[in-house]
Amino acid sequence: MSIAPMTIGPIESAPAIEKKTETDLGGSFGKALDEARSLDADATKKAEAFAHNDQSVGIHEVMIATEKANIALRYATTLKNKALEAYHELMQTNV
C-alpha cells in the first residue's frame, strides 16, 4: 500500500498591511463622538416619524437605528475610559 504524494498549489503572499506609527487619540475620540451624535439624530428622526404615523418608517427601523446609536455611544464612552485609564497609569509611573 503506497500513499500518493500531495501537491500543494502556489502559496499566495498575504496583502501588505500598512503600519501606522502615530495614533491621534483626539481625532479618534472626536470621530467617535461625531458618529454617535449623527446616529442619535437619525434614531430620533426615525422615532419621531414613526410617532407621527409615517407609513414609510417601521418599528424595526426605529429599533435598529436606536441600537446603532447606543452602540456608537458605548464605543465612545469605552474609548474615553481607556484613555483615562492610560493617563492615570502614566501619572502613577515613577520616573
C-alpha positions as CSV (number, residue, x, y, z in Angstrom):
1,M,0.0,0.0,0.0
2,S,1.6,3.3,-1.1
3,I,0.5,6.8,-0.4
4,A,0.4,9.2,-3.2
5,P,2.2,12.4,-2.6
6,M,0.0,15.5,-2.1
7,T,0.6,18.5,-4.3
8,I,0.0,22.0,-2.9
9,G,-0.6,24.9,-5.2
10,P,1.5,28.0,-5.2
11,I,1.4,30.0,-2.0
12,E,0.0,33.4,-2.3
13,S,1.5,36.2,-0.3
14,A,-0.6,38.0,2.2
15,P,-1.7,41.5,1.3
16,A,0.6,44.2,2.6
17,I,-0.6,45.7,5.8
18,E,0.1,49.4,6.2
19,K,1.6,50.1,9.6
20,K,0.5,53.4,11.2
21,T,3.1,54.6,13.6
22,E,1.1,57.5,15.0
23,T,-2.3,57.4,16.6
24,D,-4.3,60.5,17.0
25,L,-6.4,59.9,20.1
26,G,-8.1,63.2,20.0
27,G,-9.1,62.7,16.4
28,S,-10.3,59.1,17.1
29,F,-12.4,60.3,20.1
30,G,-13.8,63.2,18.1
31,K,-14.7,60.9,15.2
32,A,-16.4,58.5,17.6
33,L,-18.4,61.3,19.2
34,D,-19.4,62.7,15.8
35,E,-20.6,59.3,14.7
36,A,-22.6,58.8,17.9
37,R,-24.2,62.2,17.5
38,S,-25.1,61.5,13.9
39,L,-26.6,58.1,14.7
40,D,-28.5,59.6,17.6
41,A,-30.0,62.3,15.4
42,D,-31.0,59.7,12.8
43,A,-32.6,57.5,15.5
44,T,-34.5,60.5,16.9
45,K,-35.7,61.5,13.4
46,K,-37.0,57.9,12.8
47,A,-38.7,57.7,16.2
48,E,-40.5,61.0,15.6
49,A,-41.6,59.9,12.1
50,F,-42.9,56.7,13.5
51,A,-44.7,58.5,16.3
52,H,-46.4,60.8,13.7
53,N,-47.7,57.7,11.9
54,D,-45.4,57.9,8.9
55,Q,-46.0,54.8,7.0
56,S,-42.5,54.8,5.4
57,V,-40.9,54.1,8.8
58,G,-41.4,50.8,10.6
59,I,-40.8,50.0,14.2
60,H,-37.9,47.7,13.2
61,E,-36.1,50.6,11.6
62,V,-36.6,52.7,14.7
63,M,-35.2,49.9,16.9
64,I,-32.2,49.3,14.6
65,A,-31.4,53.0,14.5
66,T,-31.7,53.3,18.2
67,E,-29.4,50.3,18.8
68,K,-26.8,51.6,16.4
69,A,-26.8,54.9,18.3
70,N,-26.5,53.1,21.6
71,I,-23.5,51.0,20.3
72,A,-21.8,54.1,19.0
73,L,-22.2,55.9,22.3
74,R,-20.9,52.9,24.3
75,Y,-17.9,52.8,21.9
76,A,-17.1,56.5,22.5
77,T,-17.5,56.0,26.3
78,T,-15.2,53.0,26.3
79,L,-12.6,54.9,24.3
80,K,-12.8,57.8,26.8
81,N,-12.5,55.4,29.7
82,K,-9.5,53.6,28.3
83,A,-7.7,56.9,27.6
84,L,-8.3,58.0,31.2
85,E,-7.1,54.6,32.5
86,A,-3.9,55.0,30.4
87,Y,-3.4,58.6,31.6
88,H,-3.8,57.6,35.3
89,E,-1.4,54.7,34.8
90,L,1.2,57.0,33.3
91,M,0.7,59.5,36.1
92,Q,1.4,56.8,38.7
93,T,4.6,55.6,36.9
94,N,7.8,56.5,38.8
95,V,10.4,58.3,36.8
